[in-house]
Amino acid sequence: MPPGLPPGPEGVRKFFKEILGSVFSDLKIDIEFMLAEGDKVDCHFVVTVKHIGDFAGIKAKGNLIRLSAISTFRIENGKLAEAWEIYDKDSLLQQMRA
């Protein structure tokens, strides 16, 4: 998460609503597959969004962005304890500039 956000669920909500919500719209997540073992869950998915707000010095052009990603979650006591994401930042920025 970016610096300055509150920890925990409040920070996650703020990030998605205030930061990503002002840059992207029409969020769609297609899960390709999910694998769980022990306390870990891997989720491979594709995110599709529309670029509606300026981001990283890139002006919004209304481009449709399609980005594959992998998230790994660690579950503790039935709640999300940690998360790691892998995505192609260069592909994201290239699609935003197109």
Backbone torsions as a table, in degrees:
resi	resn	phi	psi	omega
1	MET	NA	147.9	177.0
2	PRO	-62.7	152.2	178.4
3	PRO	-62.8	152.4	176.1
4	GLY	93.1	-6.8	178.0
5	LEU	-89.3	149.0	177.5
6	PRO	-65.9	153.1	179.6
7	PRO	-73.6	162.9	173.2
8	GLY	76.0	-161.7	-176.1
9	PRO	-57.8	-34.0	179.7
10	GLU	-61.5	-42.4	178.4
11	GLY	-66.1	-39.6	178.5
12	VAL	-63.6	-46.3	178.5
13	ARG	-60.0	-45.1	-179.2
14	LYS	-62.4	-42.1	179.5
15	PHE	-59.2	-48.7	-177.4
16	PHE	-70.9	-39.7	-177.4
17	LYS	-77.3	-51.0	-171.3
18	GLU	-88.2	-38.4	-176.2
19	ILE	-89.7	-63.3	-178.7
20	LEU	-68.4	-34.3	-178.9
21	GLY	-65.3	-22.0	178.5
22	SER	-90.7	-9.5	-177.7
23	VAL	-108.3	-35.6	-175.7
24	PHE	-128.1	148.6	175.1
25	SER	-132.9	177.3	175.4
26	ASP	55.5	42.4	-179.0
27	LEU	-61.6	129.2	174.3
28	LYS	-135.3	130.6	178.5
29	ILE	-120.1	120.7	176.1
30	ASP	-108.1	114.9	179.5
31	ILE	-81.2	123.2	178.8
32	GLU	-82.9	-45.7	170.9
33	PHE	-166.1	160.3	-178.9
34	MET	-135.7	140.1	-178.4
35	LEU	-134.5	129.7	179.3
36	ALA	-122.0	137.8	175.8
37	GLU	-151.2	124.8	-178.3
38	GLY	61.9	-127.2	-179.3
39	ASP	-98.6	11.8	-177.6
40	LYS	-113.6	145.0	174.9
41	VAL	-131.5	127.3	173.9
42	ASP	-105.3	132.0	179.4
43	CYS	-126.9	118.4	176.7
44	HIS	-101.9	125.8	-173.1
45	PHE	-149.9	167.8	175.9
46	VAL	-122.8	127.9	178.0
47	VAL	-102.5	133.4	174.0
48	THR	-123.2	127.9	179.7
49	VAL	-142.1	165.2	173.5
50	LYS	-107.7	131.7	-178.5
51	HIS	-82.7	107.3	-173.7
52	ILE	-115.7	-9.1	-177.9
53	GLY	-138.1	153.0	179.7
54	ASP	-60.5	141.6	-177.7
55	PHE	-153.6	132.9	177.0
56	ALA	53.0	36.8	179.5
57	GLY	76.9	9.4	-179.1
58	ILE	-106.9	122.6	178.8
59	LYS	-70.9	141.9	178.8
60	ALA	-70.0	135.5	177.7
61	LYS	-124.1	4.5	-178.4
62	GLY	78.2	14.5	-179.2
63	ASN	-63.4	144.5	171.6
64	LEU	-86.5	125.5	-177.3
65	ILE	-108.1	133.4	176.4
66	ARG	-125.5	121.8	-172.5
67	LEU	-137.3	122.9	174.1
68	SER	-81.1	145.7	-179.2
69	ALA	-153.5	163.2	175.1
70	ILE	-131.6	129.1	174.0
71	SER	-117.0	136.9	173.0
72	THR	-116.4	129.6	-178.0
73	PHE	-118.4	144.3	170.2
74	ARG	-111.1	127.0	-177.3
75	ILE	-104.0	134.1	177.8
76	GLU	-137.9	125.4	-178.1
77	ASN	54.0	38.8	177.0
78	GLY	76.6	7.8	-179.0
79	LYS	-127.4	156.4	176.3
80	LEU	-67.9	120.5	-179.1
81	ALA	-102.3	-38.1	179.7
82	GLU	-148.2	157.4	177.7
83	ALA	-148.6	144.3	175.9
84	TRP	-132.6	139.2	-179.8
85	GLU	-124.8	145.4	173.9
86	ILE	-127.3	125.8	175.0
87	TYR	-151.8	163.4	-177.4
88	ASP	-91.5	93.0	-177.9
89	LYS	-60.1	-37.2	179.6
90	ASP	-63.3	-39.8	177.5
91	SER	-63.9	-42.8	177.7
92	LEU	-57.6	-50.6	-178.0
93	LEU	-66.0	-37.7	177.8
94	GLN	-63.1	-43.1	179.3
95	GLN	-67.2	-34.7	179.0
96	MET	-68.4	-33.7	-178.4
97	ARG	-80.8	-19.2	-173.2
98	ALA	-60.7	NA	NA
